[in-house]
Each structure stands twice: as structure tokens, then as C-alpha cells.
Amino acid sequence: MMNMQNWKISPLEVLNAGPVIPVIVLEEIEHAVPLANALLKGGIKVLEITLRSEVAVEAIARVSREIPEAVVGAGTVTSAGDLQSVADAGAVFAISPGLTPSLLDAANLGPITLIPGISTASELMFGMEKGYRAFKFFPAGAAGGVRMLKSIGGPFPNITFCPTGGVSADNFQEYLALDNVACVGGSWVVPSRLIRQQAWDAITERARQAVQSVK
């Protein structure tokens, strides 16, 4: 079963800290801290920096060190090695697109929260056997979206989800209206075009709109 006493923060604390977790892809290390500050200014403090670029681990370390009020985590974590490297960098949570026995076991023994990804009832049941109760639903749009999450809520009423993948400014409120959804993950708040342009005010405004439209 889950050895959660080692975890710095619980999965539900991560998922309940705000309605939107921005899925961040950073190409330039210099953008990490200004981007994090822009999101915080807009009311978003949980940041998922994905391991989809060369600078991701260093970005996690920098933001963790320089912006203590941010809740910094890693996305696209797929192995025990990934989990260790992001924990060492200062991440307090990790999000995975899927789940494997070795990843779940490593996280159970490790220092940081894991929110594993599922898209089927069988994957969900496997995660539950390992003690998990909070999951990323991915890829949300392709895997049945709102209808799938409504259906899965019947037999699994005590499971909490963060849908990601195909979630946008146009549909995220439909997901948030579901009882079993705590928050959504999305890149629409942090489009790579705006990051490249260093358009921090525009990103702050997108964050603010996302948070306020839910209140």
C-alpha cells in the first residue's frame, strides 16, 4: 500500500489548489522564472513543467529555488529514474501520462506525490490496487472526454481526476462541472508562441481569465 508519509504534499492538495494546472513546455531556461511569476500573478500557483525539453529539470530546480510560493511539479514522468531526478531538482509532485508497476512502486517509496495517468477502467483498477486515488485522465478528449468521466464516476465514486489532453478554453468548464474532477490540465494558458515572445502579461491575463471564469 501507499507509503504516503514520505510525500511532501498529498495528491488532493495538488489537484485542489486551483482549477487549472498549466502544462508547461520550456525551450529556454531563461523563460522559467518569468513564466512562473506571470502565472502566479494571474492566480495559478500549481505548475507542471513537463519533461519534454532539455531544460526541464533545471527549470524545475530554478523555479523551486527562486519562487517558494509556487507548487512546482514535473509532467511527462514515465520512469523511476525520471521520478528521482525531478525529486532531486525540487519538484513536490509528478504527473505521468500513464502507469507501470515499477513507476507506481517507485513513487510509493519516494519523496514526492505521483498522479498517474489512466484512460481505461482496468488501468484505474490497477492504480487503485497500488493505493492510488487521484489520477490524470489522459488523453481526455480522445479517450471519451466528459461522457467517459461521467460513466467512470458510477463504479468509482471515490476517485478524483485531472483531465488533460484536448482540454481548452472552450471546454474546460464542462470538465470542472463534474463531481469527480478537481482540476484540469491544459497548455492553452501557456502557449509556446507566447512563451517564445516572452509575452508575460498576456499569459498572466490568460491565467486570470481561467481562474476567474470558474469562481
C-alpha positions in Angstrom: 0.0 0.0 0.0 1.0 3.6 -0.4 3.7 4.9 1.9 2.4 8.4 1.8 4.1 9.7 5.0 7.1 10.5 2.8 5.2 12.7 0.4 5.7 16.4 0.9 2.1 17.1 -0.3 -0.9 14.9 -1.0 -2.3 14.3 -4.5 -5.6 16.0 -3.5 -3.7 19.1 -2.2 -2.1 19.4 -5.6 -5.4 18.9 -7.5 -7.5 21.1 -5.2 -5.0 24.1 -5.2 -6.6 25.6 -8.3 -8.9 24.8 -11.2 -6.2 24.7 -13.9 -2.7 23.2 -13.9 -0.8 24.7 -16.8 1.1 22.1 -18.9 4.4 23.9 -19.5 6.9 23.1 -22.2 10.0 25.3 -21.8 12.7 25.6 -24.5 14.8 28.3 -22.9 15.9 28.1 -19.3 15.7 32.0 -19.1 12.0 31.8 -19.5 11.3 29.6 -16.5 11.2 32.1 -13.6 9.4 34.9 -15.5 6.8 32.5 -16.8 6.2 31.1 -13.2 5.9 34.7 -11.9 3.4 35.5 -14.7 1.2 32.6 -13.8 1.4 33.3 -10.1 0.4 36.9 -10.8 -2.7 35.5 -12.6 -3.7 33.3 -9.7 -2.2 30.0 -10.7 0.4 28.5 -8.3 0.5 24.8 -9.3 2.9 24.5 -12.2 3.5 21.3 -14.2 6.9 21.6 -16.0 6.9 18.8 -18.5 10.0 16.7 -19.2 9.6 17.4 -22.9 12.6 19.6 -23.3 16.4 19.6 -22.4 16.0 22.4 -19.8 13.0 20.9 -17.9 14.9 19.6 -14.8 16.9 22.7 -14.5 13.7 24.8 -14.9 12.1 22.8 -12.0 15.2 23.5 -9.9 15.2 27.2 -10.6 11.6 27.9 -10.1 11.5 25.8 -6.9 14.5 27.7 -5.5 13.5 31.2 -6.6 9.7 31.1 -6.2 9.0 29.3 -2.9 5.3 30.1 -3.0 4.9 28.1 -6.3 3.9 24.5 -6.1 6.3 23.0 -8.7 5.9 19.6 -10.2 7.0 17.7 -13.3 4.9 16.3 -16.1 5.6 13.5 -18.6 7.3 11.5 -15.8 7.5 7.9 -17.2 10.1 6.0 -15.2 11.6 5.7 -11.7 14.7 7.5 -13.0 12.6 10.5 -14.1 10.9 10.5 -10.7 14.2 10.6 -8.8 15.7 13.3 -11.0 12.7 15.7 -10.6 12.5 15.0 -6.9 16.2 15.9 -6.6 15.5 19.1 -8.5 12.9 20.2 -6.0 9.6 19.1 -7.6 6.9 18.3 -5.0 4.7 16.3 -7.4 5.0 14.3 -10.6 2.3 13.6 -13.3 2.6 10.7 -15.7 0.7 10.1 -19.0 0.2 6.5 -17.9 1.2 4.0 -15.3 3.5 1.0 -14.9 4.1 -1.3 -11.9 7.7 0.0 -11.5 6.7 3.6 -11.6 3.9 3.2 -9.1 6.1 1.2 -6.7 8.9 3.7 -7.0 6.6 6.6 -6.2 5.1 4.8 -3.2 8.6 4.6 -1.7 9.7 8.0 -2.9 9.5 11.5 -1.5 7.0 13.1 -3.9 3.4 12.7 -4.9 2.7 10.9 -8.2 -0.5 11.5 -10.1 -0.5 8.6 -12.7 -2.4 8.8 -16.0 -5.2 6.4 -17.0 -7.7 6.1 -19.9 -9.5 2.9 -19.0 -11.3 1.3 -16.1 -8.7 -1.5 -16.0 -5.8 0.9 -15.6 -7.7 2.7 -12.9 -8.3 -0.5 -11.0 -4.6 -1.4 -11.2 -3.7 2.0 -9.8 -6.3 1.6 -7.0 -4.7 -1.8 -6.1 -1.4 0.1 -5.5 -3.2 2.6 -3.2 -3.8 5.5 -5.6 -7.0 7.5 -5.6 -6.1 10.6 -7.7 -5.4 10.2 -11.4 -4.7 12.2 -14.6 -7.3 11.2 -17.2 -5.3 11.3 -20.5 -5.7 11.9 -23.4 -9.1 13.2 -22.1 -10.6 14.3 -25.5 -9.5 11.2 -27.4 -10.5 8.8 -24.5 -14.1 9.9 -24.3 -14.0 13.3 -22.6 -16.8 14.4 -20.3 -19.0 11.4 -21.2 -16.3 8.9 -20.2 -15.6 10.6 -16.9 -19.3 10.7 -16.1 -19.6 7.0 -16.8 -16.5 6.0 -14.8 -17.7 8.0 -11.9 -20.5 5.5 -11.3 -18.5 2.4 -10.3 -15.6 4.5 -8.9 -17.2 7.3 -6.9 -14.2 7.9 -4.6 -11.7 8.6 -7.4 -10.6 12.2 -8.3 -9.4 13.2 -11.8 -7.4 15.8 -13.6 -8.3 15.5 -17.3 -5.6 16.6 -19.7 -5.3 16.4 -23.5 -7.8 18.2 -25.7 -8.8 20.4 -22.8 -9.2 24.0 -23.9 -10.6 27.4 -23.0 -13.8 26.4 -24.8 -14.5 23.2 -22.9 -12.6 23.2 -19.6 -15.6 24.3 -17.6 -17.6 21.3 -18.8 -15.0 19.1 -17.2 -14.8 21.1 -14.0 -18.6 20.8 -13.6 -18.2 17.0 -13.0 -18.2 15.8 -9.4 -15.1 13.6 -9.9 -12.9 16.3 -11.5 -10.9 18.5 -9.2 -9.0 20.5 -11.9 -7.9 20.3 -15.5 -4.5 20.3 -17.1 -4.0 22.4 -20.3 -1.5 24.2 -22.4 -3.9 26.9 -23.6 -2.9 29.1 -20.7 0.8 28.8 -21.7 1.0 28.6 -25.5 4.6 28.1 -26.7 4.1 31.1 -29.0 3.6 33.5 -26.1 6.5 31.9 -24.1 8.8 32.5 -27.1 7.6 36.1 -27.4 8.1 36.5 -23.6 4.5 37.9 -23.5 4.3 37.5 -19.8 1.4 40.0 -19.4 -0.7 38.0 -21.9 0.0 34.8 -20.0 -1.0 36.5 -16.7 -4.2 37.6 -18.4 -5.0 34.0 -19.6 -4.3 32.6 -16.2 -6.6 35.3 -14.6 -9.4 34.6 -17.0 -9.2 30.8 -16.5 -9.3 31.2 -12.7 -12.0 33.9 -12.6 -14.3 32.1 -15.1 -14.6 29.3 -12.6 -15.3 31.3 -9.5 
